[in-house]
Amino acid sequence: MSESGNFLSLLTGSFATPAAENPTVAMIEAAYRHHQLDARYINCEVAPDLLGDAGPGPWAGPVSTVQSPTRSP
């Protein structure tokens, strides 16, 4: 449990194909733990032609960075 009682973690990640072969989850999550950040990183399987729809779709608030293998942020 968070010391402050806040259960809302920062959510980060990438949209990519193939997402299952992308090791960034392990690397970024390890960095978050090392720096004691309350953050999570997820990979989402999204085809390049669907990136335009995937970017704003899951976010109800501001997005600081969306990584894409086919487009610049």
N, CA, C and O atoms as a GROMACS GRO file, in nm:
protein
  292
    1MET      N    1   0.084  -0.118   0.000
    1MET     CA    2   0.000   0.000   0.000
    1MET      C    3   0.088   0.124   0.000
    1MET      O    4   0.191   0.127   0.067
    2SER      N    5   0.049   0.221  -0.072
    2SER     CA    6   0.119   0.348  -0.076
    2SER      C    7   0.113   0.415   0.060
    2SER      O    8   0.011   0.410   0.128
    3GLU      N    9   0.225   0.479   0.101
    3GLU     CA   10   0.228   0.547   0.230
    3GLU      C   11   0.126   0.661   0.236
    3GLU      O   12   0.072   0.690   0.343
    4SER      N   13   0.101   0.724   0.123
    4SER     CA   14   0.009   0.837   0.122
    4SER      C   15  -0.137   0.794   0.110
    4SER      O   16  -0.227   0.877   0.123
    5GLY      N   17  -0.161   0.666   0.084
    5GLY     CA   18  -0.297   0.619   0.064
    5GLY      C   19  -0.347   0.643  -0.076
    5GLY      O   20  -0.466   0.624  -0.104
    6ASN      N   21  -0.258   0.685  -0.167
    6ASN     CA   22  -0.296   0.707  -0.307
    6ASN      C   23  -0.268   0.579  -0.385
    6ASN      O   24  -0.154   0.534  -0.392
    7PHE      N   25  -0.370   0.522  -0.443
    7PHE     CA   26  -0.356   0.398  -0.518
    7PHE      C   27  -0.351   0.421  -0.668
    7PHE      O   28  -0.366   0.326  -0.745
    8LEU      N   29  -0.332   0.545  -0.711
    8LEU     CA   30  -0.327   0.578  -0.852
    8LEU      C   31  -0.182   0.591  -0.896
    8LEU      O   32  -0.117   0.693  -0.870
    9SER      N   33  -0.130   0.488  -0.962
    9SER     CA   34   0.007   0.489  -1.011
    9SER      C   35   0.015   0.558  -1.146
    9SER      O   36  -0.083   0.560  -1.222
   10LEU      N   37   0.131   0.614  -1.176
   10LEU     CA   38   0.156   0.668  -1.308
   10LEU      C   39   0.161   0.551  -1.406
   10LEU      O   40   0.229   0.452  -1.381
   11LEU      N   41   0.090   0.562  -1.517
   11LEU     CA   42   0.086   0.456  -1.616
   11LEU      C   43   0.160   0.503  -1.741
   11LEU      O   44   0.126   0.606  -1.799
   12THR      N   45   0.261   0.426  -1.781
   12THR     CA   46   0.338   0.455  -1.902
   12THR      C   47   0.341   0.330  -1.987
   12THR      O   48   0.303   0.222  -1.941
   13GLY      N   49   0.387   0.343  -2.110
   13GLY     CA   50   0.396   0.224  -2.193
   13GLY      C   51   0.422   0.256  -2.338
   13GLY      O   52   0.457   0.368  -2.374
   14SER      N   53   0.406   0.155  -2.420
   14SER     CA   54   0.427   0.172  -2.563
   14SER      C   55   0.321   0.097  -2.642
   14SER      O   56   0.265  -0.002  -2.595
   15PHE      N   57   0.295   0.147  -2.761
   15PHE     CA   58   0.210   0.079  -2.858
   15PHE      C   59   0.305   0.028  -2.966
   15PHE      O   60   0.377   0.106  -3.028
   16ALA      N   61   0.304  -0.102  -2.988
   16ALA     CA   62   0.400  -0.158  -3.083
   16ALA      C   63   0.349  -0.290  -3.139
   16ALA      O   64   0.255  -0.351  -3.087
   17THR      N   65   0.413  -0.333  -3.247
   17THR     CA   66   0.392  -0.465  -3.304
   17THR      C   67   0.528  -0.518  -3.346
   17THR      O   68   0.593  -0.454  -3.428
   18PRO      N   69   0.572  -0.629  -3.296
   18PRO     CA   70   0.508  -0.717  -3.198
   18PRO      C   71   0.539  -0.672  -3.055
   18PRO      O   72   0.656  -0.653  -3.020
   19ALA      N   73   0.439  -0.656  -2.974
   19ALA     CA   74   0.458  -0.612  -2.835
   19ALA      C   75   0.514  -0.723  -2.747
   19ALA      O   76   0.589  -0.695  -2.654
   20ALA      N   77   0.479  -0.847  -2.774
   20ALA     CA   78   0.522  -0.958  -2.690
   20ALA      C   79   0.674  -0.976  -2.693
   20ALA      O   80   0.731  -1.031  -2.599
   21GLU      N   81   0.739  -0.931  -2.799
   21GLU     CA   82   0.884  -0.946  -2.812
   21GLU      C   83   0.960  -0.823  -2.761
   21GLU      O   84   1.082  -0.819  -2.771
   22ASN      N   85   0.890  -0.725  -2.706
   22ASN     CA   86   0.951  -0.601  -2.661
   22ASN      C   87   0.988  -0.612  -2.513
   22ASN      O   88   0.900  -0.622  -2.428
   23PRO      N   89   1.119  -0.612  -2.480
   23PRO     CA   90   1.163  -0.631  -2.341
   23PRO      C   91   1.159  -0.505  -2.256
   23PRO      O   92   1.205  -0.507  -2.142
   24THR      N   93   1.106  -0.395  -2.308
   24THR     CA   94   1.113  -0.271  -2.232
   24THR      C   95   1.034  -0.276  -2.101
   24THR      O   96   1.067  -0.203  -2.008
   25VAL      N   97   0.933  -0.360  -2.092
   25VAL     CA   98   0.858  -0.371  -1.966
   25VAL      C   99   0.952  -0.407  -1.852
   25VAL      O  100   0.952  -0.341  -1.748
   26ALA      N  101   1.033  -0.509  -1.870
   26ALA     CA  102   1.125  -0.553  -1.765
   26ALA      C  103   1.227  -0.444  -1.731
   26ALA      O  104   1.256  -0.421  -1.614
   27MET      N  105   1.280  -0.378  -1.833
   27MET     CA  106   1.382  -0.275  -1.810
   27MET      C  107   1.324  -0.152  -1.742
   27MET      O  108   1.382  -0.101  -1.645
   28ILE      N  109   1.213  -0.103  -1.791
   28ILE     CA  110   1.154   0.019  -1.735
   28ILE      C  111   1.099  -0.006  -1.594
   28ILE      O  112   1.117   0.078  -1.506
   29GLU      N  113   1.033  -0.120  -1.574
   29GLU     CA  114   0.982  -0.151  -1.440
   29GLU      C  115   1.097  -0.161  -1.339
   29GLU      O  116   1.082  -0.117  -1.225
   30ALA      N  117   1.210  -0.218  -1.380
   30ALA     CA  118   1.327  -0.227  -1.291
   30ALA      C  119   1.378  -0.087  -1.257
   30ALA      O  120   1.415  -0.060  -1.142
   31ALA      N  121   1.380   0.002  -1.355
   31ALA     CA  122   1.424   0.140  -1.330
   31ALA      C  123   1.327   0.211  -1.235
   31ALA      O  124   1.370   0.285  -1.146
   32TYR      N  125   1.197   0.190  -1.254
   32TYR     CA  126   1.100   0.251  -1.164
   32TYR      C  127   1.122   0.203  -1.021
   32TYR      O  128   1.121   0.283  -0.927
   33ARG      N  129   1.143   0.073  -1.003
   33ARG     CA  130   1.168   0.020  -0.868
   33ARG      C  131   1.295   0.080  -0.810
   33ARG      O  132   1.298   0.122  -0.694
   34HIS      N  133   1.402   0.084  -0.891
   34HIS     CA  134   1.531   0.136  -0.846
   34HIS      C  135   1.518   0.280  -0.796
   34HIS      O  136   1.578   0.317  -0.695
   35HIS      N  137   1.440   0.360  -0.867
   35HIS     CA  138   1.423   0.501  -0.831
   35HIS      C  139   1.302   0.524  -0.740
   35HIS      O  140   1.265   0.639  -0.714
   36GLN      N  141   1.243   0.416  -0.693
   36GLN     CA  142   1.129   0.420  -0.601
   36GLN      C  143   1.014   0.506  -0.655
   36GLN      O  144   0.954   0.586  -0.583
   37LEU      N  145   0.985   0.487  -0.784
   37LEU     CA  146   0.875   0.558  -0.847
   37LEU      C  147   0.749   0.472  -0.845
   37LEU      O  148   0.755   0.351  -0.869
   38ASP      N  149   0.638   0.533  -0.817
   38ASP     CA  150   0.509   0.464  -0.819
   38ASP      C  151   0.455   0.472  -0.961
   38ASP      O  152   0.366   0.551  -0.991
   39ALA      N  153   0.512   0.387  -1.048
   39ALA     CA  154   0.476   0.391  -1.190
   39ALA      C  155   0.475   0.250  -1.245
   39ALA      O  156   0.544   0.161  -1.194
   40ARG      N  157   0.397   0.229  -1.350
   40ARG     CA  158   0.387   0.100  -1.419
   40ARG      C  159   0.407   0.124  -1.568
   40ARG      O  160   0.376   0.231  -1.620
   41TYR      N  161   0.460   0.022  -1.636
   41TYR     CA  162   0.486   0.029  -1.780
   41TYR      C  163   0.418  -0.090  -1.846
   41TYR      O  164   0.437  -0.204  -1.803
   42ILE      N  165   0.340  -0.065  -1.950
   42ILE     CA  166   0.274  -0.174  -2.021
   42ILE      C  167   0.304  -0.165  -2.171
   42ILE      O  168   0.322  -0.056  -2.226
   43ASN      N  169   0.309  -0.280  -2.234
   43ASN     CA  170   0.318  -0.287  -2.380
   43ASN      C  171   0.179  -0.318  -2.432
   43ASN      O  172   0.108  -0.403  -2.377
   44CYS      N  173   0.140  -0.250  -2.538
   44CYS     CA  174   0.011  -0.275  -2.602
   44CYS      C  175   0.035  -0.315  -2.746
   44CYS      O  176   0.106  -0.245  -2.819
   45GLU      N  177  -0.023  -0.424  -2.787
   45GLU     CA  178  -0.013  -0.472  -2.925
   45GLU      C  179  -0.104  -0.386  -3.013
   45GLU      O  180  -0.226  -0.396  -3.003
   46VAL      N  181  -0.044  -0.304  -3.098
   46VAL     CA  182  -0.121  -0.217  -3.186
   46VAL      C  183  -0.053  -0.217  -3.323
   46VAL      O  184   0.066  -0.190  -3.334
   47ALA      N  185  -0.130  -0.248  -3.426
   47ALA     CA  186  -0.077  -0.247  -3.563
   47ALA      C  187  -0.047  -0.104  -3.605
   47ALA      O  188  -0.116  -0.011  -3.563
   48PRO      N  189   0.056  -0.084  -3.688
   48PRO     CA  190   0.094   0.051  -3.730
   48PRO      C  191  -0.022   0.132  -3.789
   48PRO      O  192  -0.031   0.253  -3.766
   49ASP      N  193  -0.110   0.068  -3.864
   49ASP     CA  194  -0.220   0.142  -3.925
   49ASP      C  195  -0.328   0.183  -3.825
   49ASP      O  196  -0.417   0.261  -3.859
   50LEU      N  197  -0.321   0.132  -3.703
   50LEU     CA  198  -0.419   0.166  -3.599
   50LEU      C  199  -0.363   0.260  -3.492
   50LEU      O  200  -0.434   0.294  -3.397
   51LEU      N  201  -0.238   0.302  -3.506
   51LEU     CA  202  -0.176   0.387  -3.404
   51LEU      C  203  -0.252   0.518  -3.384
   51LEU      O  204  -0.264   0.566  -3.271
   52GLY      N  205  -0.304   0.576  -3.490
   52GLY     CA  206  -0.378   0.701  -3.478
   52GLY      C  207  -0.499   0.688  -3.387
   52GLY      O  208  -0.533   0.782  -3.315
   53ASP      N  209  -0.564   0.572  -3.391
   53ASP     CA  210  -0.680   0.550  -3.304
   53ASP      C  211  -0.639   0.507  -3.164
   53ASP      O  212  -0.708   0.539  -3.066
   54ALA      N  213  -0.528   0.434  -3.153
   54ALA     CA  214  -0.486   0.380  -3.024
   54ALA      C  215  -0.432   0.488  -2.931
   54ALA      O  216  -0.453   0.482  -2.810
   55GLY      N  217  -0.363   0.587  -2.985
   55GLY     CA  218  -0.300   0.690  -2.902
   55GLY      C  219  -0.394   0.757  -2.805
   55GLY      O  220  -0.374   0.746  -2.684
   56PRO      N  221  -0.497   0.826  -2.852
   56PRO     CA  222  -0.585   0.896  -2.759
   56PRO      C  223  -0.690   0.807  -2.694
   56PRO      O  224  -0.751   0.847  -2.595
   57GLY      N  225  -0.713   0.689  -2.748
   57GLY     CA  226  -0.821   0.604  -2.700
   57GLY      C  227  -0.822   0.571  -2.552
   57GLY      O  228  -0.924   0.592  -2.487
   58PRO      N  229  -0.712   0.520  -2.495
   58PRO     CA  230  -0.718   0.476  -2.356
   58PRO      C  231  -0.699   0.586  -2.252
   58PRO      O  232  -0.709   0.559  -2.133
   59TRP      N  233  -0.674   0.707  -2.294
   59TRP     CA  234  -0.638   0.811  -2.198
   59TRP      C  235  -0.754   0.907  -2.173
   59TRP      O  236  -0.812   0.962  -2.266
   60ALA      N  237  -0.785   0.926  -2.048
   60ALA     CA  238  -0.888   1.023  -2.012
   60ALA      C  239  -0.823   1.155  -1.974
   60ALA      O  240  -0.892   1.257  -1.962
   61GLY      N  241  -0.693   1.154  -1.954
   61GLY     CA  242  -0.621   1.276  -1.914
   61GLY      C  243  -0.505   1.301  -2.007
   61GLY      O  244  -0.494   1.237  -2.112
   62PRO      N  245  -0.418   1.394  -1.970
   62PRO     CA  246  -0.305   1.429  -2.056
   62PRO      C  247  -0.205   1.314  -2.068
   62PRO      O  248  -0.184   1.238  -1.973
   63VAL      N  249  -0.144   1.303  -2.184
   63VAL     CA  250  -0.042   1.201  -2.210
   63VAL      C  251   0.087   1.275  -2.235
   63VAL      O  252   0.094   1.362  -2.321
   64SER      N  253   0.192   1.240  -2.159
   64SER     CA  254   0.318   1.311  -2.176
   64SER      C  255   0.397   1.256  -2.294
   64SER      O  256   0.455   1.333  -2.369
   65THR      N  257   0.402   1.123  -2.311
   65THR     CA  258   0.478   1.064  -2.421
   65THR      C  259   0.412   0.934  -2.462
   65THR      O  260   0.374   0.853  -2.378
   66VAL      N  261   0.399   0.914  -2.590
   66VAL     CA  262   0.354   0.787  -2.645
   66VAL      C  263   0.464   0.740  -2.739
   66VAL      O  264   0.493   0.807  -2.838
   67GLN      N  265   0.525   0.626  -2.710
   67GLN     CA  266   0.632   0.574  -2.794
   67GLN      C  267   0.572   0.498  -2.910
   67GLN      O  268   0.477   0.422  -2.893
   68SER      N  269   0.627   0.520  -3.027
   68SER     CA  270   0.579   0.450  -3.146
   68SER      C  271   0.696   0.411  -3.232
   68SER      O  272   0.786   0.492  -3.255
   69PRO      N  273   0.697   0.287  -3.281
   69PRO     CA  274   0.807   0.247  -3.369
   69PRO      C  275   0.796   0.308  -3.508
   69PRO      O  276   0.893   0.303  -3.585
   70THR      N  277   0.681   0.364  -3.542
   70THR     CA  278   0.662   0.414  -3.678
   70THR      C  279   0.637   0.564  -3.685
   70THR      O  280   0.636   0.621  -3.794
   71ARG      N  281   0.617   0.630  -3.570
   71ARG     CA  282   0.590   0.773  -3.570
   71ARG      C  283   0.668   0.841  -3.461
   71ARG      O  284   0.696   0.781  -3.357
   72SER      N  285   0.704   0.965  -3.482
   72SER     CA  286   0.771   1.044  -3.380
   72SER      C  287   0.668   1.097  -3.282
   72SER      O  288   0.554   1.125  -3.320
   73PRO      N  289   0.708   1.113  -3.152
   73PRO     CA  290   0.613   1.168  -3.055
   73PRO      C  291   0.582   1.313  -3.083
   73PRO      O  292   0.504   1.374  -3.010
   0.00000   0.00000   0.00000
